[in-house]
């Protein structure tokens, strides 16, 4: 036991520490009862929770304390310090929590608390008896879990076109595709989880028809599901090339687990790959395939990858990062044809390719909504509560176009964390909460050993300010739109990324 304790970080909170060690608003990493513990102080109150984020085990002691919450430095998950509850995606599970006692000038971490159980909702005619969720991605899964966490006891049916259990989709272009993560890490939950939480799965079964007036959903297998509330979370589908050879068997898009499995199978016997498109998905896939030992070439029409999104400094850095790993770039051109041996470009260049991966963006999967007569314009139009134009129907994730304060501009953002957070908000609003969608967008990209965080939204930035050096992997880029800060990108400045998120939240506080 002594050896185990000596390997744990910081002081032994069970033995007590001097209260003066920790200032108001500060956190300290230590341990108790053989587990790493984060101790935090807010005024006269003390909190103790698990020290590792339940998403990817980020070090919470290096994160940011905001009120009675702590935010993870890696991917901005947020937890309650009071009871460890997972408040914001990408966290799914709560943190363990301990009782803290101050005796005189000493503070002790005592016994671990039992996990809180949801309070059942009162029986009310306003509470839907059956909720159907269309889409087994980030938003759909988050909504299903949130309904049970909020004490909902009615029937939940999760309909998904893909046959696999809901997946950690960012992993498909990163660690899993690179071969550094096993497949079991990809699934968000096990079948037992859905069974224990009474979430009925209808996977591998696309929805084919929606009747808002009758409140019925038709499935491809002939079933008709009645619903009292319905969430559309159908996500997006990859755009495809319209050139000769685009339908050959060695040409892939990357969206689902099945796509990723097929790419990995092909990569096992391939020596060369061409990635069409220098999007985040394209560049992450290029890094993963290069990590597998393939000779990779990236083809894109722009003069520099990601410069229109991140600016020339970060775009140039990412290009150099890939080139240092052997990836070649063919920019300012497009593919004209694909054969069994390679890709012909518009400038006449011939590239060898045993594998072609197309990453030229996605489009929202709005066909079901359009056919049902819902208001659609580059996504399903929703109000600030994510309610669509027909009663009882909500939308979240990649298909949702929602109004953003202060000017009501509509956004539709294709980011994993945004989809999860919207799924949670939509779930609470289906239960009558009336919680506005006041999300500050956040995403991250991982390419080789470099992680870049981006908070805010700057589709049309006018100028940027660079502090630090991308090449030194230590920088912050601030984007300005209409004379105000609209987004911040950082490389290995995680705390500054969290601080930027909080600043955006305080600039436009929730309208509640």
C-alpha positions as CSV (number, residue, x, y, z in Angstrom):
1,X,0.0,0.0,0.0
2,X,2.9,2.4,0.8
3,X,4.4,1.9,-2.6
4,X,1.1,2.6,-4.3
5,X,0.6,5.8,-2.3
6,X,4.1,7.0,-3.1
7,X,3.3,6.9,-6.8
8,X,0.2,9.1,-6.5
9,X,0.6,12.8,-7.2
10,X,0.7,15.6,-4.6
11,X,-0.2,15.6,-0.9
12,X,-2.3,13.0,0.9
13,X,-5.6,14.8,1.4
14,X,-6.9,12.1,3.6
15,X,-4.1,12.9,6.1
16,X,-5.1,16.6,5.8
17,X,-3.4,19.8,4.5
18,X,-3.0,23.3,5.9
19,X,-6.0,25.3,4.7
20,X,-3.7,28.2,3.9
21,X,-2.0,26.2,1.2
22,X,-5.0,26.8,-1.2
23,X,-6.2,30.3,-2.1
24,X,-9.8,31.1,-2.9
25,X,-10.5,30.0,-6.5
26,X,-7.5,27.7,-6.7
27,X,-7.1,24.0,-7.3
28,X,-4.6,21.5,-6.0
29,X,-3.7,18.0,-7.3
30,X,-3.3,15.3,-4.6
31,X,-4.7,11.9,-3.6
32,X,-6.9,10.1,-1.2
33,X,-7.6,6.5,-0.6
34,X,-5.4,5.4,-3.5
35,X,-6.9,7.7,-6.1
36,X,-5.8,11.0,-7.7
37,X,-8.0,13.8,-6.4
38,X,-8.5,17.4,-7.4
39,X,-9.1,19.7,-4.4
40,X,-10.7,23.1,-5.0
41,X,-11.6,26.0,-2.8
42,X,-14.4,28.6,-3.4
43,X,-14.7,31.0,-0.5
44,X,-15.3,28.9,2.7
45,X,-16.4,25.9,0.6
46,X,-14.1,23.0,-0.4
47,X,-14.6,20.5,-3.1
48,X,-12.9,17.2,-4.0
49,X,-13.4,15.4,-7.3
50,X,-11.5,13.0,-9.5
51,X,-8.5,14.5,-11.1
52,X,-8.8,13.1,-14.7
53,X,-11.4,14.1,-17.3
54,X,-13.8,11.3,-18.1
55,X,-13.4,12.0,-21.8
56,X,-9.7,11.3,-22.7
57,X,-8.3,11.5,-19.2
58,X,-7.1,15.1,-19.5
59,X,-5.4,16.6,-16.4
60,X,-8.1,18.7,-14.7
61,X,-5.5,20.4,-12.4
62,X,-4.2,22.1,-15.5
63,X,-7.6,23.2,-16.5
64,X,-9.7,26.2,-15.4
65,X,-11.9,26.7,-12.4
66,X,-15.0,28.8,-13.2
67,X,-17.4,29.3,-10.2
68,X,-18.3,25.8,-9.0
69,X,-17.1,24.1,-12.1
70,X,-13.8,22.8,-13.6
71,X,-13.1,22.7,-17.3
72,X,-10.7,20.2,-19.0
73,X,-7.7,21.8,-20.8
74,X,-7.8,19.3,-23.6
75,X,-11.3,19.4,-25.1
76,X,-13.2,21.8,-22.8
77,X,-15.4,19.2,-21.0
78,X,-17.0,20.8,-17.9
79,X,-17.8,19.2,-14.5
80,X,-19.5,20.3,-11.3
81,X,-17.0,20.6,-8.4
82,X,-19.9,20.1,-6.0
83,X,-20.8,16.6,-7.1
84,X,-18.7,15.7,-10.1
85,X,-21.6,15.8,-12.6
86,X,-20.7,16.0,-16.2
87,X,-22.1,19.4,-17.3
88,X,-20.8,19.8,-20.8
89,X,-19.6,17.6,-23.6
90,X,-17.4,16.0,-24.6
91,X,-17.7,14.5,-21.1
92,X,-20.1,11.6,-20.8
93,X,-19.5,10.3,-17.3
94,X,-19.4,12.2,-14.0
95,X,-16.3,12.4,-11.8
96,X,-16.0,10.7,-8.5
97,X,-16.6,13.0,-5.6
98,X,-15.5,13.1,-2.0
99,X,-16.7,14.8,1.2
100,X,-14.4,17.5,2.5
101,X,-14.1,18.6,6.1
102,X,-12.3,21.5,7.6
103,X,-11.2,21.1,11.2
104,X,-9.5,24.2,12.5
105,X,-6.7,25.1,10.1
106,X,-6.6,21.6,8.5
107,X,-8.7,20.4,5.6
108,X,-9.4,16.6,5.1
109,X,-10.8,14.7,2.2
110,X,-13.1,12.1,3.8
111,X,-15.2,9.3,2.3
112,X,-16.2,9.0,-1.3
113,X,-19.8,10.1,-2.0
114,X,-22.3,7.8,-3.7
115,X,-23.1,8.9,-7.3
116,X,-26.2,11.1,-7.3
117,X,-29.3,9.5,-8.8
118,X,-31.6,11.4,-11.1
119,X,-34.8,12.8,-9.6
120,X,-37.8,11.4,-11.4
121,X,-39.9,13.9,-13.3
122,X,-43.3,14.6,-12.0
123,X,-46.1,12.8,-13.8
124,X,-47.5,15.4,-16.2
125,X,-49.4,15.5,-19.4
126,X,-46.8,17.9,-20.7
127,X,-44.1,15.3,-20.5
128,X,-43.9,13.2,-23.7
129,X,-44.7,9.5,-23.3
130,X,-42.4,8.4,-26.1
131,X,-39.4,10.3,-27.5
132,X,-37.9,9.1,-30.8
133,X,-34.4,10.3,-31.8
134,X,-33.4,10.0,-35.4
135,X,-29.6,9.8,-35.7
136,X,-27.1,7.7,-33.8
137,X,-24.3,10.2,-33.8
138,X,-23.1,12.7,-31.2
139,X,-26.3,14.7,-30.8
140,X,-28.6,11.7,-30.8
141,X,-26.6,9.8,-28.3
142,X,-26.2,12.8,-26.0
143,X,-29.9,13.5,-26.1
144,X,-30.8,9.9,-25.2
145,X,-28.4,9.8,-22.2
146,X,-29.5,13.3,-21.0
147,X,-33.2,12.3,-21.0
148,X,-32.4,9.5,-18.5
149,X,-30.0,11.8,-16.5
150,X,-32.9,14.3,-16.2
151,X,-35.2,11.6,-14.7
152,X,-37.2,10.9,-17.8
153,X,-39.0,7.6,-17.4
154,X,-40.8,7.4,-20.7
155,X,-39.9,5.4,-23.8
156,X,-36.8,6.3,-25.8
157,X,-36.1,4.9,-29.2
158,X,-32.8,5.8,-30.9
159,X,-33.0,5.2,-34.7
160,X,-29.7,5.1,-36.7
161,X,-29.0,4.5,-40.3
162,X,-25.6,3.1,-39.4
163,X,-25.5,-0.4,-38.0
164,X,-22.8,0.2,-35.4
165,X,-23.4,1.5,-31.9
166,X,-22.8,5.3,-31.5
167,X,-19.2,6.0,-32.0
168,X,-16.6,8.6,-31.0
169,X,-16.5,10.0,-34.5
170,X,-13.4,12.2,-34.1
171,X,-11.4,9.1,-33.4
172,X,-12.2,7.7,-36.9
173,X,-9.9,10.2,-38.6
174,X,-7.3,10.3,-35.8
175,X,-6.0,7.5,-33.5
176,X,-8.2,4.7,-34.8
177,X,-7.3,5.3,-38.4
178,X,-3.7,5.8,-37.5
179,X,-3.7,2.4,-35.8
180,X,-2.9,3.7,-32.3
181,X,-6.3,3.0,-30.7
182,X,-8.2,-0.3,-30.6
183,X,-11.7,-0.5,-32.0
184,X,-13.3,-1.0,-28.6
185,X,-12.2,2.6,-27.8
186,X,-14.4,3.9,-30.7
187,X,-17.8,3.1,-29.1
188,X,-19.3,5.6,-26.8
189,X,-21.2,3.0,-24.9
190,X,-21.8,-0.7,-24.8
191,X,-25.0,-2.5,-25.7
192,X,-25.4,-3.3,-22.0
193,X,-25.5,0.5,-21.3
194,X,-28.4,1.1,-23.6
195,X,-30.2,-1.9,-22.2
196,X,-29.7,-0.8,-18.6
197,X,-30.9,2.7,-19.4
198,X,-33.9,1.4,-21.3
199,X,-32.9,3.1,-24.6
200,X,-34.3,1.0,-27.4
201,X,-31.9,0.8,-30.4
202,X,-33.1,0.6,-34.0
203,X,-29.7,0.7,-35.7
204,X,-29.0,0.0,-39.4
205,X,-32.5,1.1,-40.1
206,X,-32.8,4.4,-41.9
207,X,-35.9,6.6,-41.4
208,X,-37.8,6.9,-44.7
209,X,-40.7,9.1,-43.9
210,X,-41.9,11.6,-41.3
211,X,-45.5,12.8,-40.8
212,X,-45.5,15.7,-38.4
213,X,-49.3,15.9,-38.3
214,X,-49.8,12.2,-37.4
215,X,-46.6,12.2,-35.3
216,X,-45.3,9.1,-37.0
217,X,-41.9,8.0,-38.3
218,X,-41.6,5.4,-41.0
219,X,-38.5,3.1,-41.0
220,X,-36.9,1.3,-43.9
221,X,-37.9,-2.1,-42.4
222,X,-41.6,-1.2,-42.6
223,X,-42.1,-0.2,-39.0
224,X,-44.0,2.9,-38.1
225,X,-43.1,4.6,-34.8
226,X,-45.5,6.9,-33.1
227,X,-43.9,9.7,-31.1
228,X,-44.8,12.5,-28.7
229,X,-41.6,14.4,-29.2
230,X,-39.0,13.8,-31.9
231,X,-35.4,14.9,-32.3
232,X,-33.8,15.1,-35.8
233,X,-30.1,14.5,-35.5
234,X,-29.4,12.9,-38.9
235,X,-26.0,14.6,-39.2
236,X,-24.3,15.1,-42.5
237,X,-23.1,13.1,-45.5
238,X,-19.8,13.4,-47.3
239,X,-19.7,15.3,-50.6
240,X,-18.5,13.1,-53.5
241,X,-16.4,13.7,-56.6
242,X,-18.2,13.8,-59.9
243,X,-15.3,12.6,-62.1
244,X,-14.5,9.4,-64.0
245,X,-13.4,6.6,-61.6
246,X,-14.9,8.2,-58.5
247,X,-16.9,5.1,-57.9
248,X,-14.0,2.6,-58.0
249,X,-13.7,0.3,-55.0
250,X,-10.4,1.8,-53.8
251,X,-12.0,5.3,-53.5
252,X,-13.4,6.1,-50.1
253,X,-15.1,8.8,-48.0
254,X,-14.7,8.9,-44.2
255,X,-17.8,9.3,-42.1
256,X,-18.8,6.1,-40.4
257,X,-17.1,3.2,-38.6
258,X,-17.8,1.1,-41.6
259,X,-16.0,3.6,-43.8
260,X,-13.0,3.6,-41.5
261,X,-12.8,-0.2,-41.3
262,X,-12.8,-0.4,-45.1
263,X,-10.0,2.2,-45.4
264,X,-7.9,0.4,-42.8
265,X,-8.4,-2.9,-44.6
266,X,-7.3,-1.3,-47.9
267,X,-4.4,0.5,-46.3
268,X,-3.0,-2.8,-45.0
269,X,-2.0,-3.8,-48.6
270,X,-1.5,-0.3,-50.0
271,X,1.7,1.6,-50.5
272,X,0.4,4.9,-51.7
273,X,-2.6,7.1,-51.0
274,X,-4.0,10.3,-52.4
275,X,-6.2,12.4,-50.2
276,X,-8.5,14.8,-52.1
277,X,-9.2,17.9,-50.0
278,X,-7.2,19.7,-47.4
279,X,-10.1,20.0,-44.9
280,X,-9.6,19.0,-41.3
281,X,-10.8,15.5,-42.0
282,X,-8.5,15.3,-45.1
283,X,-5.5,16.5,-43.2
284,X,-6.2,14.3,-40.2
285,X,-6.6,11.3,-42.5
286,X,-3.4,12.2,-44.3
287,X,-1.5,12.2,-41.0
288,X,-3.1,8.9,-40.0
289,X,-2.3,7.2,-43.3
290,X,1.3,8.5,-43.2
291,X,1.6,7.2,-39.7
292,X,0.7,3.8,-41.1
293,X,3.6,4.1,-43.5
294,X,1.9,5.0,-46.7
295,X,3.3,7.5,-49.2
296,X,0.6,10.2,-49.0
297,X,-0.2,13.1,-51.4
298,X,-2.8,15.8,-50.7
299,X,-4.6,17.4,-53.6
300,X,-6.6,20.6,-53.1
301,X,-7.6,23.7,-55.1
302,X,-6.5,26.3,-52.6
303,X,-3.0,27.8,-52.6
304,X,-2.4,26.8,-49.0
305,X,-4.2,24.3,-46.8
306,X,-6.7,25.8,-44.2
307,X,-5.5,29.4,-44.8
308,X,-9.1,30.5,-45.4
309,X,-10.1,29.1,-42.0
310,X,-7.0,29.5,-39.8
311,X,-5.0,32.1,-41.7
312,X,-1.7,31.9,-43.6
313,X,0.5,31.4,-40.5
314,X,-1.3,28.3,-39.2
315,X,-2.0,27.0,-42.7
316,X,1.7,27.2,-43.6
317,X,2.6,25.5,-40.3
318,X,0.3,22.6,-41.0
319,X,1.6,22.2,-44.5
320,X,5.2,22.1,-43.2
321,X,4.2,19.7,-40.4
322,X,2.9,17.3,-43.0
323,X,5.8,17.7,-45.3
324,X,8.2,16.9,-42.4
325,X,6.4,13.6,-42.2
326,X,6.8,12.9,-45.9
327,X,3.4,14.1,-47.2
328,X,3.4,15.8,-50.6
329,X,1.1,18.6,-51.6
330,X,-0.4,19.3,-55.0
331,X,-2.2,22.6,-54.5
332,X,-4.0,24.9,-56.9
333,X,-5.4,22.0,-58.8
334,X,-8.1,19.3,-58.7
335,X,-8.4,15.7,-59.7
336,X,-9.8,15.0,-63.2
337,X,-10.0,11.2,-63.2
338,X,-9.2,8.2,-61.1
339,X,-8.0,4.9,-62.4
340,X,-7.1,1.6,-60.7
341,X,-3.5,2.8,-60.6
342,X,-3.7,6.5,-59.7
343,X,-5.2,10.0,-60.0
344,X,-4.9,12.4,-62.9
345,X,-4.9,16.1,-61.9
346,X,-6.1,19.1,-63.9
347,X,-2.5,20.3,-64.4
348,X,-1.6,17.0,-66.0
349,X,0.2,15.4,-63.0
350,X,-0.2,11.7,-62.6
351,X,-0.2,10.4,-59.0
352,X,0.1,6.8,-57.9
353,X,-2.6,5.7,-55.6
354,X,-3.5,2.3,-54.2
355,X,-6.0,4.2,-52.0
356,X,-8.0,7.4,-52.6
357,X,-9.7,9.2,-49.8
358,X,-12.1,12.0,-50.6
359,X,-12.4,14.7,-47.9
360,X,-14.1,17.7,-49.7
361,X,-16.6,18.5,-47.0
362,X,-20.1,17.4,-46.1
363,X,-23.7,18.5,-46.6
364,X,-26.5,18.3,-44.0
365,X,-28.7,15.3,-44.3
366,X,-32.0,17.2,-44.5
367,X,-34.0,15.0,-46.9
368,X,-36.3,13.6,-44.2
369,X,-37.0,17.1,-42.9
370,X,-37.6,18.6,-46.3
371,X,-40.0,15.8,-47.4
372,X,-41.9,16.4,-44.2
373,X,-42.4,20.0,-45.0
374,X,-40.2,21.5,-42.3
375,X,-38.4,24.8,-42.8
376,X,-35.0,24.1,-44.3
377,X,-32.3,26.4,-45.6
378,X,-28.8,25.0,-45.4
379,X,-30.0,22.9,-42.5
380,X,-33.2,22.5,-40.5
381,X,-34.2,25.9,-39.2
382,X,-34.7,26.0,-35.4
383,X,-35.4,28.6,-32.8
384,X,-33.1,29.4,-29.9
385,X,-34.5,26.4,-28.1
386,X,-33.7,24.1,-31.1
387,X,-37.4,23.6,-31.9
388,X,-38.1,23.1,-35.6
389,X,-41.1,24.6,-37.5
390,X,-43.5,21.8,-36.6
391,X,-44.7,21.2,-33.0
392,X,-42.9,18.5,-31.0
393,X,-40.0,18.3,-33.4
394,X,-36.4,19.5,-32.5
395,X,-33.2,19.4,-34.4
396,X,-29.5,19.2,-33.2
397,X,-26.1,18.7,-34.5
398,X,-24.8,19.1,-38.1
399,X,-28.3,19.7,-39.5
400,X,-29.4,22.4,-37.1
401,X,-29.3,26.0,-38.2
402,X,-29.9,28.1,-35.1
403,X,-29.9,31.9,-34.3
404,X,-26.9,33.2,-32.5
405,X,-27.0,36.3,-30.3
406,X,-26.7,39.2,-30.3
407,X,-27.8,39.7,-33.9
408,X,-29.7,36.5,-34.7
409,X,-27.3,35.4,-37.4
410,X,-27.8,31.7,-38.2
411,X,-25.1,29.2,-37.7
412,X,-24.8,25.5,-38.7
413,X,-21.6,24.1,-37.3
414,X,-20.2,20.6,-38.1
415,X,-18.3,20.0,-34.9
416,X,-18.5,17.1,-32.5
417,X,-18.6,19.0,-29.3
418,X,-21.3,21.4,-30.6
419,X,-23.4,18.4,-31.6
420,X,-23.1,16.8,-28.2
421,X,-24.0,20.0,-26.4
422,X,-27.0,20.6,-28.6
423,X,-28.2,17.1,-28.1
424,X,-28.2,17.7,-24.3
425,X,-30.0,21.1,-24.7
426,X,-32.6,19.6,-27.1
427,X,-33.3,16.7,-24.6
428,X,-34.0,19.1,-21.8
429,X,-36.2,21.3,-24.0
430,X,-38.2,18.2,-25.1
431,X,-39.0,17.9,-21.4
432,X,-40.2,21.5,-21.2
433,X,-37.0,23.2,-19.8
434,X,-36.9,26.1,-22.3
435,X,-33.1,26.3,-22.3
436,X,-31.6,28.5,-25.0
437,X,-28.8,27.3,-27.2
438,X,-26.0,29.6,-26.0
439,X,-23.1,27.5,-27.2
440,X,-19.7,28.9,-27.8
441,X,-18.4,26.7,-30.6
442,X,-15.3,24.6,-29.9
443,X,-13.4,22.0,-31.9
444,X,-9.9,20.5,-31.9
445,X,-7.8,18.8,-34.5
446,X,-4.9,16.4,-33.9
447,X,-2.3,15.9,-36.6
448,X,0.7,13.7,-35.6
449,X,1.7,15.0,-32.2
450,X,0.2,18.5,-32.6
451,X,-3.2,19.4,-31.2
452,X,-4.8,22.7,-32.2
453,X,-7.8,24.0,-30.3
454,X,-10.3,26.5,-31.8
455,X,-13.0,28.4,-29.8
456,X,-15.6,30.8,-31.3
457,X,-16.6,31.2,-34.9
458,X,-15.0,33.3,-37.6
459,X,-16.3,32.3,-41.0
460,X,-15.4,35.7,-42.4
461,X,-12.6,37.1,-40.3
462,X,-11.1,40.4,-41.3
463,X,-7.8,40.4,-39.6
464,X,-5.9,38.2,-37.2
465,X,-3.2,38.7,-34.5
466,X,-0.5,36.1,-33.9
467,X,1.2,35.7,-30.6
468,X,4.0,33.2,-30.3
469,X,5.3,30.8,-32.9
470,X,3.5,28.0,-34.6
471,X,6.8,26.4,-35.5
472,X,7.7,26.4,-31.8
473,X,4.3,24.8,-31.2
474,X,3.4,27.6,-28.8
475,X,1.1,30.2,-30.2
476,X,-2.3,31.9,-30.1
477,X,-4.1,33.4,-33.1
478,X,-7.0,35.8,-32.5
479,X,-9.5,36.4,-35.3
480,X,-11.5,39.7,-35.6
481,X,-14.8,40.2,-37.3
482,X,-16.6,43.5,-37.4
483,X,-14.1,45.0,-35.0
484,X,-14.5,42.4,-32.3
485,X,-12.9,39.1,-31.4
486,X,-14.8,36.3,-32.9
487,X,-12.5,33.2,-32.5
488,X,-9.2,32.1,-30.9
489,X,-7.0,29.2,-32.1
490,X,-4.2,27.9,-29.9
491,X,-1.4,25.4,-30.2
492,X,-0.4,24.0,-26.8
493,X,-1.8,26.9,-24.9
494,X,-4.7,25.0,-23.4
495,X,-5.4,27.4,-20.5
496,X,-5.6,30.4,-22.9
497,X,-8.1,28.5,-25.0
498,X,-10.3,27.9,-21.9
499,X,-10.0,31.5,-20.9
500,X,-11.1,32.6,-24.4
501,X,-14.1,30.4,-24.1
502,X,-15.1,32.0,-20.8
503,X,-14.5,35.5,-22.3
504,X,-16.9,34.8,-25.2
505,X,-19.5,33.4,-22.8
506,X,-19.3,36.6,-20.6
507,X,-19.5,38.9,-23.6
508,X,-22.9,37.4,-24.5
509,X,-24.2,35.8,-21.3
510,X,-27.1,33.3,-21.6
511,X,-30.5,34.9,-22.2
512,X,-32.3,33.2,-19.3
